Amino acid sequence: MNSTEAAADTLDPDTIDLADPATFADHDLSEFWRMLRDTRPVHWNQATRHRRGFWVLTRHDDIMAVYRDDTNFTSERGNVLVTLLEGGDVGAGRMLAVTDGPRHEQLRKIMLKSLGPRTLGPVAAAVRANTRHLIREAVARGDCDFALDIASRIPMTTISNLLGVPESDRDFLLAQTKAALSADDADADEVESAMARNEILLYFQDLVEQRRKAPGEDLISVLVDSVVAGEPLSDEDIVLNCYSLIIGGDETSRLSMIDSVYTLAAHPEQWRLLKNGECAIDTAVDEVLRWASPSMHFGRTAVRDTEIRGVRIGVNDIVTLWHAAANRDERVFDRPQVFDLRRTPNRQISFGYGPHYCVGSYLAKIEISELLMALRDLTTGFERIGDAPRIRSNLLTGFSSLPVRFFPDHAGLSRHDNAER
């Protein structure tokens, strides 16, 4: 047992702070989550001098129940710790993720016109072409940093195309999204994250103004022309939802892709199942999402006194819902600590659940499935050839860098060449 695993066995739930990014950077929490699920499924994370306390839910069924319950809980005071602990979200009532009720339903319908299965056929074809191009390039080079050279360029390209973000601006936006809710090292602070979030908002303010003058075929133009509750969306409404889309459209897919390569390299028997076509791609995608759980939590605020599993939850209490724990719940998943691409059923909740189920989930699954198929078709395998440092965040989990070496599948590459001709 290494020191990180040992730390997981000795964590004290009465002193550990799940709001502190260092908690996740410095510890493997697998045993900690299991202990909470077994003995403290409704756990109180103690307040500190700088932060208020909050409830922590770790069982799958409890989390699903809160996601369904829009009577006792609201998203409109924030949906992640960074905003919940600050007392609210500036996008409340305007940004889809932190809006409830009829306005949420109307906004969601507008978004799904551009992000739902019916309209993403051409997008899926573009994702396939881009993904295979990037993998083919990496195979030709032999070595690459998968996180930077491939995973960073697939979701950002896709969501940028949907929003009409010029190619020249995409590296800038990627840098801001990476800094907005996480950091690559311990030296970054909340001021830098806040500045990154502000830069994204300012960028989209300029883009919205351009679309009002010259609409196009992109999602921003759709939002500019949309009406909710009888009123056109304001510039601020659109900017806030663009912010949510660029963050959500990049982070979940990118971090899941990186984790999939990291994990497949460590589990050659699972790679063989994928390579030999012995597991369905859709099934494999769900297991990748369960295993990675890239968004570790979401949160709600109680709007009245209520109870969870007999524990009193007071009005205005923050309740955090930990996917990282629920996706390993032994009550729901058989052998949850085993990475199994043929796992079925798979009730992973990496996209949340209920009214706020991720509006971009279908797109994210397209991106991850195209990556798995490109790896299957164009390589015979891959290996990690360097350190894979983890990002620092209390919301997101994953790797900031992943040096790998690819081994070419010459027959697959030849078929790819012929298909392109």
C-alpha positions as CSV (number, residue, x, y, z in Angstrom):
1,M,0.0,0.0,0.0
2,N,1.5,3.4,-1.0
3,S,1.3,6.5,1.1
4,T,-1.7,7.9,-0.9
5,E,-3.7,4.8,-0.3
6,A,-2.7,4.8,3.4
7,A,-3.9,8.3,3.7
8,A,-7.3,7.2,2.4
9,D,-7.6,4.8,5.3
10,T,-6.9,7.4,8.0
11,L,-8.9,10.4,6.9
12,D,-11.0,11.8,9.7
13,P,-14.5,12.8,8.4
14,D,-14.8,15.3,11.3
15,T,-11.7,17.2,10.1
16,I,-11.4,16.7,6.4
17,D,-12.6,19.6,4.3
18,L,-14.2,18.6,1.0
19,A,-14.2,22.3,-0.1
20,D,-10.4,22.3,-0.2
21,P,-8.9,21.3,-3.5
22,A,-5.8,20.0,-1.7
23,T,-8.0,17.3,-0.2
24,F,-8.4,15.7,-3.6
25,A,-4.9,16.4,-4.8
26,D,-3.3,14.9,-1.8
27,H,-5.5,11.8,-1.1
28,D,-7.1,8.9,-2.7
29,L,-10.6,9.1,-1.3
30,S,-11.9,5.7,-2.4
31,E,-12.0,4.3,1.1
32,F,-13.2,7.5,2.6
33,W,-16.2,7.6,0.3
34,R,-17.0,3.9,1.1
35,M,-16.8,4.7,4.8
36,L,-19.3,7.6,4.4
37,R,-21.7,5.5,2.3
38,D,-21.6,2.8,5.0
39,T,-21.7,4.8,8.2
40,R,-22.5,8.5,7.4
41,P,-24.5,8.6,4.2
42,V,-25.7,12.1,5.2
43,H,-22.5,13.7,6.5
44,W,-21.9,17.2,7.8
45,N,-18.7,18.8,6.4
46,Q,-17.6,21.1,9.2
47,A,-17.3,24.8,8.8
48,T,-13.9,26.5,8.8
49,R,-12.8,30.0,9.7
50,H,-13.3,30.9,6.0
51,R,-16.2,28.6,4.9
52,R,-19.6,27.6,6.1
53,G,-20.4,24.0,6.6
54,F,-22.5,21.8,4.2
55,W,-24.1,18.4,3.9
56,V,-22.4,15.6,1.9
57,L,-24.5,12.8,0.2
58,T,-22.7,9.8,-1.0
59,R,-25.3,7.1,-1.7
60,H,-26.7,6.8,-5.2
61,D,-30.3,6.5,-4.2
62,D,-30.2,9.6,-1.9
63,I,-28.5,11.7,-4.6
64,M,-31.1,10.6,-7.2
65,A,-33.9,11.6,-4.8
66,V,-32.5,15.1,-4.3
67,Y,-32.0,15.5,-8.0
68,R,-35.7,14.7,-8.5
69,D,-36.9,16.9,-5.6
70,D,-37.4,20.5,-6.9
71,T,-39.9,21.2,-4.1
72,N,-37.5,21.1,-1.2
73,F,-34.3,22.0,-3.0
74,T,-33.2,24.7,-5.5
75,S,-30.4,25.2,-7.9
76,E,-30.9,29.0,-8.0
77,R,-28.4,29.7,-5.2
78,G,-25.6,27.9,-7.0
79,N,-25.0,24.3,-8.1
80,V,-21.3,23.9,-7.2
81,L,-19.3,24.6,-4.1
82,V,-17.5,27.6,-5.5
83,T,-20.7,29.5,-5.9
84,L,-22.8,27.9,-3.1
85,L,-20.2,28.9,-0.5
86,E,-20.0,32.4,-1.8
87,G,-23.8,32.8,-1.2
88,G,-25.1,32.5,-4.7
89,D,-24.5,32.5,-8.4
90,V,-24.7,35.7,-10.6
91,G,-26.5,33.6,-13.2
92,A,-29.3,32.5,-11.0
93,G,-32.6,32.6,-12.9
94,R,-30.9,33.2,-16.2
95,M,-28.3,30.5,-16.7
96,L,-29.8,27.1,-17.4
97,A,-27.8,25.2,-14.8
98,V,-29.0,27.6,-12.0
99,T,-32.5,28.2,-13.1
100,D,-35.6,26.2,-11.9
101,G,-39.3,26.0,-12.8
102,P,-41.0,27.1,-16.1
103,R,-38.1,29.3,-17.2
104,H,-35.7,26.4,-16.9
105,E,-38.0,24.3,-19.0
106,Q,-38.2,26.9,-21.8
107,L,-34.5,27.5,-21.8
108,R,-33.8,23.8,-21.9
109,K,-36.1,23.3,-24.9
110,I,-34.2,26.1,-26.8
111,M,-30.8,24.5,-26.0
112,L,-32.0,21.0,-27.0
113,K,-32.9,22.3,-30.5
114,S,-29.1,22.6,-31.1
115,L,-27.8,19.9,-28.7
116,G,-30.3,17.1,-29.0
117,P,-30.0,13.8,-31.0
118,R,-32.2,15.1,-33.8
119,T,-29.8,17.9,-34.8
120,L,-26.4,16.5,-34.1
121,G,-26.0,14.2,-37.1
122,P,-23.6,16.6,-39.0
123,V,-21.8,17.4,-35.8
124,A,-21.2,13.8,-35.1
125,A,-19.6,13.4,-38.6
126,A,-17.3,16.4,-37.9
127,V,-16.3,14.9,-34.5
128,R,-15.4,11.6,-36.1
129,A,-13.3,13.3,-38.8
130,N,-11.5,15.5,-36.3
131,T,-10.9,12.7,-33.8
132,R,-9.5,10.4,-36.4
133,H,-7.2,13.1,-37.8
134,L,-5.8,13.8,-34.4
135,I,-5.2,10.2,-33.5
136,R,-3.7,9.5,-36.9
137,E,-1.3,12.4,-36.4
138,A,-0.3,11.2,-33.0
139,V,0.2,7.6,-34.2
140,A,2.5,8.9,-36.9
141,R,4.6,10.8,-34.4
142,G,4.6,7.9,-32.0
143,D,4.6,9.9,-28.7
144,C,2.4,12.8,-27.6
145,D,0.8,14.4,-24.6
146,F,-2.7,13.0,-25.0
147,A,-4.2,15.5,-22.7
148,L,-2.8,18.5,-24.5
149,D,-2.5,17.3,-28.1
150,I,-5.7,15.4,-28.5
151,A,-8.3,15.5,-25.6
152,S,-8.0,19.3,-25.4
153,R,-8.7,19.7,-29.0
154,I,-11.8,17.6,-29.6
155,P,-14.5,19.0,-27.3
156,M,-13.3,22.6,-27.6
157,T,-13.4,22.3,-31.4
158,T,-16.9,20.8,-31.2
159,I,-18.5,23.3,-28.8
160,S,-16.7,26.2,-30.5
161,N,-18.2,25.2,-33.9
162,L,-21.7,25.0,-32.3
163,L,-21.2,28.5,-30.7
164,G,-19.5,30.0,-33.7
165,V,-16.2,30.7,-31.9
166,P,-13.5,31.6,-34.5
167,E,-10.6,29.1,-34.7
168,S,-8.2,31.9,-33.7
169,D,-9.9,32.3,-30.3
170,R,-10.1,28.7,-29.2
171,D,-6.7,28.3,-27.5
172,F,-7.5,31.4,-25.5
173,L,-10.9,30.0,-24.4
174,L,-9.4,26.6,-23.6
175,A,-6.9,28.2,-21.3
176,Q,-9.6,30.1,-19.5
177,T,-11.9,27.1,-19.1
178,K,-9.1,25.1,-17.7
179,A,-8.4,27.8,-15.1
180,A,-12.0,28.7,-14.3
181,L,-12.8,25.8,-12.0
182,S,-9.5,24.0,-11.6
183,A,-5.8,24.5,-11.7
184,D,-2.8,22.5,-13.0
185,D,-0.6,23.3,-9.9
186,A,-0.8,24.3,-6.3
187,D,0.3,27.9,-7.0
188,A,-2.9,28.9,-8.6
189,D,-5.5,30.7,-6.4
190,E,-9.1,31.6,-6.5
191,V,-8.3,35.1,-7.8
192,E,-6.9,33.6,-10.9
193,S,-9.9,31.3,-11.3
194,A,-12.3,34.3,-10.9
195,M,-10.3,36.3,-13.5
196,A,-10.6,33.4,-15.9
197,R,-14.4,33.2,-15.4
198,N,-14.6,36.9,-16.0
199,E,-12.5,36.7,-19.2
200,I,-14.9,34.1,-20.6
201,L,-17.9,36.3,-19.8
202,L,-16.3,39.3,-21.5
203,Y,-15.3,37.3,-24.5
204,F,-18.9,36.1,-25.1
205,Q,-20.3,39.6,-24.5
206,D,-18.3,40.7,-27.6
207,L,-19.5,37.7,-29.6
208,V,-23.1,38.3,-28.7
209,E,-22.9,41.9,-29.8
210,Q,-21.5,40.7,-33.1
211,R,-24.3,38.2,-33.6
212,R,-27.0,40.8,-32.9
213,K,-25.5,42.8,-35.8
214,A,-24.8,39.8,-38.1
215,P,-26.6,36.6,-37.1
216,G,-25.3,33.3,-38.4
217,E,-26.3,29.6,-38.1
218,D,-24.7,29.0,-34.7
219,L,-26.2,28.5,-31.3
220,I,-25.5,32.1,-30.2
221,S,-27.6,33.3,-33.1
222,V,-30.4,30.9,-32.0
223,L,-30.2,32.4,-28.5
224,V,-30.2,36.0,-29.9
225,D,-33.5,35.1,-31.7
226,S,-35.1,33.3,-28.8
227,V,-38.0,34.3,-26.5
228,V,-38.5,33.0,-22.9
229,A,-41.6,33.9,-20.9
230,G,-42.7,36.3,-23.7
231,E,-39.4,38.3,-23.6
232,P,-36.3,38.1,-25.8
233,L,-33.2,36.9,-24.0
234,S,-31.0,39.8,-22.9
235,D,-27.3,40.0,-23.7
236,E,-26.5,39.0,-20.2
237,D,-28.8,35.9,-20.4
238,I,-27.1,34.8,-23.5
239,V,-23.6,35.5,-22.2
240,L,-24.2,33.5,-19.1
241,N,-25.5,30.5,-21.0
242,C,-22.6,30.6,-23.4
243,Y,-20.3,30.5,-20.4
244,S,-22.1,27.5,-19.0
245,L,-22.0,25.7,-22.4
246,I,-18.3,26.3,-23.0
247,I,-17.3,25.2,-19.5
248,G,-19.6,22.2,-19.6
249,G,-19.0,21.3,-23.2
250,D,-15.3,21.2,-22.7
251,E,-14.6,19.8,-19.2
252,T,-16.6,16.6,-18.9
253,S,-15.7,15.2,-22.3
254,R,-12.0,16.3,-22.1
255,L,-11.4,14.9,-18.6
256,S,-13.3,11.6,-19.4
257,M,-11.2,11.1,-22.6
258,I,-8.0,11.6,-20.7
259,D,-9.1,9.2,-18.0
260,S,-10.2,6.6,-20.6
261,V,-6.7,6.4,-22.1
262,Y,-5.0,6.5,-18.7
263,T,-7.3,3.7,-17.4
264,L,-7.2,1.5,-20.6
265,A,-3.4,1.7,-20.6
266,A,-3.5,0.3,-17.0
267,H,-6.1,-2.4,-17.8
268,P,-4.8,-4.3,-20.9
269,E,-7.6,-6.9,-20.6
270,Q,-10.2,-4.2,-21.0
271,W,-8.3,-2.7,-24.0
272,R,-8.4,-6.2,-25.6
273,L,-12.1,-6.3,-25.2
274,L,-12.4,-2.9,-26.9
275,K,-9.9,-3.7,-29.7
276,N,-11.5,-7.0,-30.5
277,G,-15.0,-5.6,-30.6
278,E,-16.1,-7.7,-27.6
279,C,-17.9,-4.8,-25.9
280,A,-20.6,-2.4,-27.2
281,I,-19.3,1.1,-27.7
282,D,-22.3,2.7,-25.9
283,T,-21.7,0.3,-22.9
284,A,-18.0,1.2,-22.9
285,V,-18.8,4.9,-22.9
286,D,-21.0,4.6,-19.8
287,E,-18.3,2.8,-18.0
288,V,-15.7,5.4,-18.9
289,L,-18.0,8.1,-17.5
290,R,-18.7,6.1,-14.4
291,W,-15.1,5.4,-13.7
292,A,-13.9,9.0,-14.5
293,S,-16.8,10.8,-12.7
294,P,-15.2,14.1,-14.0
295,S,-17.6,16.4,-12.2
296,M,-17.2,15.1,-8.6
297,H,-20.2,16.9,-7.2
298,F,-23.1,19.2,-7.8
299,G,-25.1,20.9,-5.1
300,R,-28.5,22.3,-4.1
301,T,-29.8,24.5,-1.3
302,A,-32.8,23.6,0.9
303,V,-35.7,26.0,0.5
304,R,-37.5,24.7,3.6
305,D,-36.8,22.3,6.5
306,T,-36.8,18.8,5.3
307,E,-35.2,15.4,6.0
308,I,-32.8,13.0,4.2
309,R,-32.6,9.5,5.7
310,G,-34.0,10.8,9.0
311,V,-31.4,13.6,9.2
312,R,-32.9,17.1,9.5
313,I,-31.8,19.4,6.8
314,G,-32.5,23.1,7.7
315,V,-33.8,25.8,5.4
316,N,-30.9,27.4,3.5
317,D,-28.5,24.5,4.2
318,I,-26.2,23.5,1.3
319,V,-26.5,19.9,0.2
320,T,-23.7,18.5,-2.0
321,L,-24.3,15.4,-4.2
322,W,-21.1,13.5,-4.8
323,H,-21.0,11.6,-8.1
324,A,-17.5,10.4,-7.2
325,A,-19.0,8.4,-4.4
326,A,-22.3,7.4,-5.9
327,N,-20.7,6.0,-9.0
328,R,-18.9,3.5,-6.7
329,D,-21.9,2.6,-4.6
330,E,-22.0,-1.1,-3.9
331,R,-25.7,-1.0,-3.4
332,V,-26.2,-0.1,-7.1
333,F,-23.1,-1.4,-8.9
334,D,-21.7,-5.0,-8.9
335,R,-18.0,-4.9,-8.1
336,P,-17.9,-1.0,-8.4
337,Q,-14.1,-0.9,-7.9
338,V,-13.6,-2.9,-11.1
339,F,-13.3,-1.1,-14.5
340,D,-15.6,-3.2,-16.8
341,L,-16.4,-2.0,-20.3
342,R,-19.1,-4.6,-20.6
343,R,-20.9,-3.5,-17.4
344,T,-24.6,-3.6,-17.7
345,P,-26.8,-2.2,-16.3
346,N,-24.8,0.9,-15.6
347,R,-26.7,3.6,-13.7
348,Q,-23.8,6.1,-13.7
349,I,-24.8,9.6,-12.9
350,S,-21.9,11.6,-14.2
351,F,-24.3,13.9,-16.0
352,G,-26.6,14.3,-13.0
353,Y,-30.2,13.3,-13.1
354,G,-33.7,14.7,-13.2
355,P,-34.7,18.2,-14.5
356,H,-31.1,19.3,-14.7
357,Y,-29.7,16.3,-16.5
358,C,-26.8,17.6,-18.6
359,V,-28.2,19.2,-21.7
360,G,-24.9,18.4,-23.5
361,S,-24.8,14.7,-22.5
362,Y,-25.6,13.4,-26.0
363,L,-22.8,15.4,-27.5
364,A,-20.3,14.3,-24.8
365,K,-21.2,10.6,-25.5
366,I,-20.6,11.2,-29.2
367,E,-17.2,12.6,-28.5
368,I,-16.1,9.8,-26.1
369,S,-17.5,7.1,-28.4
370,E,-15.6,8.5,-31.4
371,L,-12.4,8.6,-29.4
372,L,-12.8,4.9,-28.4
373,M,-13.6,3.9,-31.9
374,A,-10.6,5.8,-33.3
375,L,-8.3,4.2,-30.8
376,R,-9.7,0.8,-31.6
377,D,-9.4,1.2,-35.4
378,L,-6.1,3.1,-35.7
379,T,-3.9,1.7,-33.0
380,T,-2.9,-1.7,-31.6
381,G,-2.5,-0.1,-28.2
382,F,-0.7,2.6,-26.2
383,E,1.3,3.0,-23.1
384,R,1.9,5.8,-20.6
385,I,5.5,7.1,-20.8
386,G,5.6,9.8,-18.1
387,D,3.9,11.3,-15.1
388,A,0.2,12.1,-15.2
389,P,-0.3,15.0,-12.7
390,R,-3.8,15.6,-11.5
391,I,-5.6,18.9,-11.7
392,R,-6.4,20.7,-8.4
393,S,-10.1,21.3,-7.9
394,N,-12.9,20.6,-5.5
395,L,-15.3,20.1,-8.5
396,L,-13.4,18.5,-11.3
397,T,-11.1,15.5,-11.3
398,G,-8.7,14.3,-13.9
399,F,-5.2,14.7,-15.3
400,S,-3.6,17.9,-16.7
401,S,-1.0,15.9,-18.7
402,L,-0.8,12.4,-20.0
403,P,2.4,11.4,-22.0
404,V,1.7,8.3,-24.1
405,R,3.2,6.3,-26.9
406,F,0.9,4.9,-29.6
407,F,1.4,1.6,-31.5
408,P,0.0,1.8,-35.0
409,D,-2.5,-0.6,-36.5
410,H,-1.3,-0.5,-40.1
411,A,-4.3,-2.3,-41.5
412,G,-6.6,0.1,-39.8
413,L,-4.6,3.1,-40.9
414,S,-4.7,1.8,-44.5
415,R,-8.5,1.4,-44.4
416,H,-8.7,5.0,-43.0
417,D,-6.5,6.3,-45.9
418,N,-8.7,4.5,-48.5
419,A,-11.9,5.9,-46.8
420,E,-10.5,9.4,-47.1
421,R,-9.7,9.1,-50.8
